[in-house]
Amino acid sequence: MIKIGSAISTNENPVEAANEVFDRAIAALEGNSPDLAFVFVSWAHGPGVDEIVSTLAPRMGDGILLGCTTQATIGEEREVEEGPAVG
């Protein structure tokens, strides 16, 4: 069975936003490590993208982390078009 978790954070600190999103998204996996994760980083967090990746990659274990920057970030039934967001 496939389990999926998602989250979005508008925290202005890129490391805190990354940890917040990971913690909330992984809760849906009931203690299992993710095999694959996608991270979407708003343009406002562009300067902190290296910090976000450095924060998330070690938490993935053997899983794969893919990501990109976005104009708008969508998650948890909302869309963030302005300001910092990680989803």
Summary of the structure (lengths in Angstrom):
residues: 87
radius of gyration: 12.0
end to end distance: 23.1
largest distance: 37.2
contacts: 249
relative contact order: 0.29
helix: 39%
strand: 25%
